[in-house]
């Protein structure tokens, strides 16, 4: 998404509130970002819009690279990253979530 479509602080706060109750949909293990995992990630994003991802085995710098790769390759936006848990959002063609302005 372009910068003009970047999430506002209000929208991020709204999405964090929803994501708090979610369980991680995707678990990234020792194999990292495989082609199969990326396909599953795309499918999950298309279905859910908001995803919680757990990066189980990686150092802080590796996790940062993994997050950047996920966000850029899925054209999603980073909502939150705390420790090994990441929340991303990508609006669907027919949005499921009504974001605040």
C-alpha positions as CSV (number, residue, x, y, z in Angstrom):
1,X,0.0,0.0,0.0
2,X,1.2,3.5,-0.6
3,X,1.9,6.1,2.0
4,X,-1.4,7.8,1.3
5,X,-3.1,4.6,2.4
6,X,-1.0,4.2,5.5
7,X,-2.9,3.4,8.7
8,X,-3.5,6.3,11.1
9,X,-2.8,6.0,14.8
10,X,-6.5,5.7,15.4
11,X,-6.9,2.9,12.9
12,X,-3.8,1.0,14.3
13,X,-5.3,1.3,17.9
14,X,-8.6,-0.1,16.6
15,X,-6.9,-3.0,14.8
16,X,-4.7,-3.7,17.9
17,X,-7.8,-4.0,20.0
18,X,-9.3,-6.6,17.6
19,X,-6.0,-8.4,17.2
20,X,-5.6,-8.7,21.0
21,X,-8.1,-11.5,21.2
22,X,-6.9,-13.4,18.1
23,X,-4.7,-16.5,18.2
24,X,-1.7,-16.6,15.8
25,X,-2.9,-17.9,12.4
26,X,0.6,-18.4,11.0
27,X,3.5,-19.9,12.8
28,X,6.9,-19.3,11.3
29,X,9.4,-22.0,12.5
30,X,13.0,-22.9,11.9
31,X,12.5,-23.1,8.1
32,X,11.7,-19.4,7.9
33,X,9.7,-18.0,5.0
34,X,9.2,-20.9,2.6
35,X,7.2,-20.7,-0.6
36,X,4.4,-22.8,1.0
37,X,4.2,-20.5,4.0
38,X,4.0,-17.4,1.8
39,X,1.1,-19.0,-0.2
40,X,-0.7,-19.8,3.1
41,X,0.0,-16.3,4.3
42,X,-1.6,-14.8,1.1
43,X,-4.6,-17.1,1.4
44,X,-5.1,-16.2,5.1
45,X,-4.7,-12.5,4.5
46,X,-7.3,-12.5,1.7
47,X,-9.7,-14.3,4.0
48,X,-9.1,-12.5,7.3
49,X,-7.6,-9.0,6.5
50,X,-6.0,-8.9,10.0
51,X,-3.5,-11.6,10.9
52,X,-1.5,-12.4,14.0
53,X,1.7,-14.2,13.2
54,X,4.2,-15.8,15.6
55,X,7.8,-16.1,14.6
56,X,9.0,-18.9,16.8
57,X,12.7,-19.3,16.2
58,X,14.7,-16.3,15.1
59,X,16.9,-13.7,16.6
60,X,15.7,-10.1,16.9
61,X,17.4,-8.9,13.7
62,X,16.2,-12.0,11.8
63,X,12.7,-11.4,12.9
64,X,12.9,-7.8,11.7
65,X,14.0,-9.0,8.3
66,X,11.2,-11.6,8.2
67,X,8.6,-8.9,9.1
68,X,9.9,-6.5,6.4
69,X,9.8,-9.3,3.8
70,X,6.3,-10.3,4.8
71,X,5.0,-6.8,4.7
72,X,6.6,-5.9,1.4
73,X,5.7,-9.2,-0.4
74,X,2.1,-9.3,0.8
75,X,1.6,-5.5,0.3
76,X,0.2,-5.4,3.8
77,X,0.8,-2.9,6.7
78,X,2.5,-3.6,10.0
79,X,0.0,-2.9,12.8
80,X,2.1,-4.1,15.7
81,X,5.2,-6.1,16.5
82,X,5.8,-7.2,20.1
83,X,8.5,-9.8,20.7
84,X,7.8,-12.8,18.5
85,X,4.3,-11.8,17.6
86,X,3.4,-9.6,14.7
87,X,0.1,-8.2,13.5
88,X,-0.4,-7.2,9.9
89,X,-3.4,-5.8,8.0
90,X,-4.3,-5.7,4.3
91,X,-7.7,-4.4,3.3
92,X,-9.7,-6.9,1.2
93,X,-11.4,-5.9,-2.1
94,X,-14.7,-6.2,-0.1
95,X,-13.6,-5.0,3.4
96,X,-14.6,-7.1,6.4
97,X,-13.5,-4.5,8.9
98,X,-14.8,-1.0,9.0
99,X,-11.9,1.2,10.0
100,X,-12.4,4.4,11.8
101,X,-11.4,7.6,9.9
